[in-house]
Structures are given as structure tokens and as C-alpha cells.
Amino acid sequence: MTIRQFSSDALNNLIEGLKLALLLPIARQRFMFSQQQLLAMLLLGLILDIIGDWMTATPPIEFNDYGISYLLSLYVANLLSLYLISLMHQQGNNFYRLVILQYASYPVVFLVSLLMVGPIIEAANLATFITILTLLTAWALVIVFRIIALLLDSSWWLTLISLVIYFSINMSAILYIPEQPLWYGDVSDADTAYLKAVNTENTYYRQMPLLQDALHFVDKGVPDSEEFFFLGFSSDARQDVFLKESQVVQDIVDRLFHTQERSLLLSNHLNTYADQPLANSHNLHAALTNFAGKMNNDDVLLLFLTSHGSKTYELSVNFANMQFNDLPASKLAEMLDNSGIKWRVVIISACYAGGFIDQLKNPYTLVVTAAARDRQSAGCTDKSEATWFTDAYFHQALPQTTSFIKAFKLARQTVHLREQREGMEFSNPQIFIGNEIRAKLERMHAANGD
């Protein structure tokens, strides 16, 4: 087949796909079926999805390697649904024709979906989002119905069952496969629209009383004892997972290490900003200073930080229209040193978090990071209850052993296996154990009978 013939066939399929998507009259013999056209239509769909994700991300943007695995998994689910439909009709040889027709119509669906982003952003309410999503889903099912009717010549009830199978498999993939965007961007227009309700000035001036009230309920350490104090820092308001996992981590630490009365969470989220202090450098410094005044010399600070991380080793700090500075590794180390808190367990759940270790390490500090200095971590999606490392470390490993060091070994293996299953590059979680903190934690572990 010549390039000219291939191009002519591809253009013909796209024109017929346009008619298919717009519910215009079509005929099976008008489509061109071949392995080359199958690959061409699939490749076109992938290219459109990559471009579309890039267009909807707000600059500055950064490519996310894991997004490719997520996108391909959705394609696999879609192909599986079409294959099962062809088998159910006892027409497995028509599978590739089903694929060609669907992806020949996809450019129209893609373009309309992209145009719908604007109304969703402008309206910025759940009802509009659900209405538009329902209409797009119904349209997609009508297209699949037309494809089945055109190629498989089946009864109405078999077509209905086929639609149920198609919808169930593809919707399950969307709901249950951990979402990974292809591009990480700044706060989107949609997010900004939701955050317009935040009164920036009032929020700013409420920080001091909110922080003072929260710190008032943090008890002093018991004299002549070794106890843990917990401080959480969830600083990226763009995704729900950071708040959700920090709340769960606080609950787990409070339960395992009896820190209920010595525990504080700083967070940036619409659901908490009205009655909980924000996670920014000023509040973190103030909290560390307050903790230092309440901790005995032998008490241990457990500091958990979760956010997006950068290749320059900074944690993203943002909320609404407030202009916060990101938190670099050097600044975090400076705040910890200036606080006077001697014993520290610092756990950082973020991409490139391993770059914090050099700044934080000393004989009295244990540092655990979700990824190496040159690797991304996984699970930063709104649908996730926790990022993958936090889930493996706090949900699974730590309750088993209550040893921070042993839990790391278990969690690292769990994450590695999960990333292998998903075809992702190993995030390579890191740990640094100061000689003095190692002995202290082993002693506290033994004293608690764990």
C-alpha cells in the first residue's frame, strides 16, 4: 500500500467517522478496513488525548511519566470491552473493525469534549458538571450502538447487553484505576473559579487566632519521659488527596504513638481553611517554635509533609489567591534547626522528595521520603485516599511493626511491586537514619513492648 493510498483511506475513515458521530446516515462499505488503518486510528486517538491534556493544563506545566501508563490502561479497557462484544456476537473477526469505527469517530467526540471544558469552568458548579458529563456519556453510548448495529447486525437485546458491557468496563477503569495526568500544571481555571468564594483578607487575618487556638490544645510533654509529638503539613490545595492522607496519617500516628493530645495538622483546603490553620512557612515556623517550648529534651517530633514536589527540591504551597512561597529543603532544615527540636522523624510524601535528605540529615534525625531525588512518586490524584507510598507506609506497614525503620523496608517493597504491576518506573523511596536517632527509636520501641 502506498502512502497516498493509506492517507486517502485514513481521510475517508475520518469523514465517515464524522458522520457516525453526528448521527448522519452511514454505510459499512464506505469504511476502509486494514491493519494499517487500525493502527492509524489508535495512534490518532492517543495523540489527541496527549494534546488535549496538555491544552487543559495551566502553565507552567511538567510532563508526568506515569500519565502514559494511565492513558494506555484506559485504552486497554476500551479495547477489551470491544473485544468481548465481538466474541459475544460470535464475530471475533470483526473486532478490529469495531475499533476502527470507534476511533474514526473519536476526533469529533474529542473536539466537543474539549469545547465543553469552557462551560464547566465558567459555571463552576456540580450540577453543570454532571449534566455535561451525562450528555457526553449518552452520546458516546449512542455512537457505540450505531457501530454495533452497523457491523454486527444483532438483536436489540444483544445490543443492549453489549452497551452495558461497554459502559461497565470503561467506567470501572475510569473509577478504579488511579488517575495520573499527563501534565502537571498550575492551579486550573476551574479550581480558581471554586476558590473565588475565599475571602483572602479575612483568611489572612484569621491565621493568628486559628493557630493560637490550635496550639492551645497541644499539651506539654510529661517530665522525664520520651514521647512523640505529631505535626502534619498538607500544603497543596489543588488536589484532595493531600488533605485526605494527612488526616488519616494523623489518626494513625495518634493511635499508634498516643499523640492525641500532642498533635496538630496544618492544611490548605476549602473544607478546612475556615477552622484550621493553613499550611505555609509562617505557620510551620510558629508551630515548630511552639512545639519546641512544650517538648522535653527527650521527646521526638514526627513531622509529616505531603504535597507536590519539584526537581529543585521544593514543596508546593498554595491556596486560593494567597501568594505563598513554596517550601525548599534548605528552608525546612533552617526552621527545624532554629526551633531547637533535637530528635526528629521527618517523613515527606512528594515527588523528588529524596532531594530533601542532604539538607535534613544529622545524627538525631530520621528522614523518610516517598521517592528518590530524581524520581516521581505515584498516587497524586483526587480519587485516591492516599498516595501510594503513604498508603504502603502508614496504612499497611507501620501498624504491623510500629518501627519507622522496619515499616520503611516493608513499604518500599510494597510500592515497588505495585509500580511494577502498573508498568511504572520505580519511585525508589529513600531513608536516612542518624546513628543517635536509631538507638533512641529502638529503645523507645523496646520500652513500649512492640
Protein Blocks (a to p, Z undefined) as FASTA:
>chain_A
ZZklmmmmmmmmmmmmmmmmnopacdfklpccdfklmmmmmmmmmmmmmmmmmmmpccdd
dddfklmmmmmmmmmmmmmmmmmmmmmnopaklmmmmmmmmmmmmmmmmmmmmmmmmmmm
mnopaklmmmmmmmmmmmmmmmmmmmmmmmnopafklmmmmmmmmmmmmmmmmmmmccdd
fbdcdddfklmmmmmmpcfklmmmmmmmmmmmmmmmpccddehiacdddddddfbfkbmk
lmmmmmmmmmmmmmmnopmlmcccddddfklmmmpccddfklmmmmmmmmmmmpcfkbcc
dddddddddfkopacddehjbccddddfklmmmmmmmnopabdcdddddehklmmmmmmg
cfkbccddfbdfkbccehiafkbmbdfklmmmmmmmmmmnopaklmmmmmmmmmmmmmmm
nopacekiaddddfklmmmmmmmmmmnoZZ
